[in-house]
Each structure stands twice: as structure tokens, then as C-alpha cells.
Amino acid sequence: MPKISPKLGEFLVKTTKAKDIDDAFQRVFTDYLELKLKNLQETIEQFQSRWKMTFEEFKIMPKGPSFEKDAYSYDVEQDFWQWEEAETLKKHYESLKKEWM
């Protein structure tokens, strides 16, 4: 089992106003998951706003004739990879949150 210094433990308990170190880590990790999910959701919403569609629609759209941009342009490719990363990480952190809570 990893050990933490007494100074770090005391700091965590004071900062989180927790009853003990386990409670402090519970709070810190819960807050971390919430912040990550919030940030990823904001990223996803920015892409949805920019492209006026969901990621599932975006995965199909660039291949269709109605797509106005070159589907293989640098900007479209970058958005695709960043959006896919945000969607994948969101699912990952949601599953961790379910396990944790």
C-alpha cells in the first residue's frame, strides 16, 4: 500500500474539510471526476455548436455529398480527432464515476 507523508495527509484533510484521509481522497477524486466530465461536456458542446450536429452525425456527414468542406482537410480531420477523443474520454470517466460512487 502506498504511503503519503503526514504533512500531505494533514493538508488534504484541511483543504477538503474531511474527517480523515480516506474521506479527503474520496472528495478529491469525486471532484476530479466531476471537473473532467464537465470539461469534456463543454468541449463536446463546442463541437456540436460549430458543426450543428452530434458526433454520430458528424462521423457520417463528411462522406456525404451535402458536406460543404473537404472531408479530408486538416481542419475537419483535427475536429474529428479532438471530438472523438472528448467523446471517448467522457464515456471512460462516466464508467469510472459509476464504479466509484
Contacts in CASP RR format, 6 or more apart in sequence:
PFRMAT RR
TARGET T0000
AUTHOR 0000-0000-0000
METHOD contacts of the structure
MODEL  1
MPKISPKLGEFLVKTTKAKDIDDAFQRVFTDYLELKLKNLQETIEQFQSR
WKMTFEEFKIMPKGPSFEKDAYSYDVEQDFWQWEEAETLKKHYESLKKEW
M
4 12 0 8 1.000
4 21 0 8 1.000
9 21 0 8 1.000
9 24 0 8 1.000
12 18 0 8 1.000
12 21 0 8 1.000
12 24 0 8 1.000
12 25 0 8 1.000
12 28 0 8 1.000
13 19 0 8 1.000
13 20 0 8 1.000
13 21 0 8 1.000
13 23 0 8 1.000
13 24 0 8 1.000
15 24 0 8 1.000
16 23 0 8 1.000
16 24 0 8 1.000
16 27 0 8 1.000
16 28 0 8 1.000
18 24 0 8 1.000
18 26 0 8 1.000
18 27 0 8 1.000
29 100 0 8 1.000
30 100 0 8 1.000
30 101 0 8 1.000
33 93 0 8 1.000
33 96 0 8 1.000
33 97 0 8 1.000
33 100 0 8 1.000
36 89 0 8 1.000
36 93 0 8 1.000
37 90 0 8 1.000
37 93 0 8 1.000
37 94 0 8 1.000
37 97 0 8 1.000
40 86 0 8 1.000
40 89 0 8 1.000
40 90 0 8 1.000
40 93 0 8 1.000
41 90 0 8 1.000
43 82 0 8 1.000
43 83 0 8 1.000
43 86 0 8 1.000
44 55 0 8 1.000
44 83 0 8 1.000
44 86 0 8 1.000
44 87 0 8 1.000
44 90 0 8 1.000
47 55 0 8 1.000
47 58 0 8 1.000
47 79 0 8 1.000
47 82 0 8 1.000
47 83 0 8 1.000
47 86 0 8 1.000
48 54 0 8 1.000
48 55 0 8 1.000
50 79 0 8 1.000
51 58 0 8 1.000
51 61 0 8 1.000
51 79 0 8 1.000
53 61 0 8 1.000
55 83 0 8 1.000
55 84 0 8 1.000
55 87 0 8 1.000
58 79 0 8 1.000
58 80 0 8 1.000
58 83 0 8 1.000
59 80 0 8 1.000
61 67 0 8 1.000
62 69 0 8 1.000
62 71 0 8 1.000
62 76 0 8 1.000
62 80 0 8 1.000
63 71 0 8 1.000
64 71 0 8 1.000
69 75 0 8 1.000
69 76 0 8 1.000
70 76 0 8 1.000
END
